[in-house]
């Protein structure tokens, strides 16, 4: 663990994985000020809640797999 340097691309992909995952969680949140309900029937941050959540989780999965494949420790 000590003495190994983290490559710059690893940090970027880890950051993107975290951002995509947090974004997926936020899209399922409730927003009382939303104009229209989402596909699940409640007013949320995203009107296409299940689709955007799955899309962001797919992006998170892809960045995680790329990070593991190209930056093995």
C-alpha positions as CSV (number, residue, x, y, z in Angstrom):
1,X,0.0,0.0,0.0
2,X,2.8,2.4,0.8
3,X,5.1,3.2,-2.0
4,X,2.6,2.7,-4.8
5,X,1.5,5.7,-6.6
6,X,-2.1,6.1,-7.6
7,X,-2.4,6.8,-11.3
8,X,-4.3,9.9,-12.4
9,X,-6.9,8.1,-14.4
10,X,-7.7,5.9,-11.4
11,X,-8.7,8.9,-9.3
12,X,-10.8,10.4,-12.1
13,X,-12.7,7.1,-12.7
14,X,-13.2,6.6,-8.9
15,X,-14.6,10.2,-8.7
16,X,-17.0,9.5,-11.7
17,X,-18.2,6.3,-10.1
18,X,-19.1,8.1,-6.9
19,X,-20.8,11.0,-8.7
20,X,-22.9,8.6,-10.9
21,X,-23.9,6.6,-7.8
22,X,-24.9,9.6,-5.8
23,X,-26.8,11.0,-8.8
24,X,-28.7,7.8,-9.1
25,X,-29.7,8.0,-5.4
26,X,-30.7,11.6,-5.7
27,X,-33.0,11.0,-8.8
28,X,-35.2,8.8,-6.6
29,X,-35.6,11.6,-4.0
30,X,-38.9,13.5,-3.4
31,X,-39.3,17.0,-4.6
32,X,-42.5,18.8,-3.4
33,X,-42.0,21.7,-5.9
34,X,-41.9,19.4,-9.0
35,X,-44.5,20.3,-11.6
36,X,-45.3,16.8,-12.8
37,X,-45.1,13.4,-11.2
38,X,-42.5,10.9,-12.4
39,X,-43.1,7.5,-13.9
40,X,-43.3,6.0,-10.4
41,X,-46.3,8.3,-9.5
42,X,-44.7,10.7,-7.1
43,X,-43.1,14.2,-7.5
44,X,-39.4,13.7,-7.6
45,X,-36.3,15.4,-8.8
46,X,-36.4,13.5,-12.1
47,X,-39.6,13.1,-14.1
48,X,-38.1,9.9,-15.6
49,X,-37.0,8.5,-12.3
50,X,-36.6,4.8,-12.9
51,X,-35.0,5.3,-16.3
52,X,-32.5,8.0,-15.2
53,X,-31.6,6.0,-12.1
54,X,-30.9,2.9,-14.2
55,X,-28.9,4.9,-16.7
56,X,-26.8,6.5,-14.0
57,X,-26.2,3.1,-12.3
58,X,-25.2,1.7,-15.7
59,X,-22.7,4.5,-16.1
60,X,-21.4,3.9,-12.6
61,X,-21.0,0.2,-13.3
62,X,-19.1,0.9,-16.6
63,X,-16.7,3.3,-15.0
64,X,-16.1,0.9,-12.1
65,X,-15.4,-2.0,-14.5
66,X,-13.0,0.2,-16.6
67,X,-11.2,1.3,-13.5
68,X,-10.8,-2.3,-12.3
69,X,-9.7,-3.5,-15.7
70,X,-7.1,-0.9,-16.6
71,X,-5.8,0.1,-13.1
72,X,-5.1,-3.1,-11.3
73,X,-3.4,-2.7,-8.0
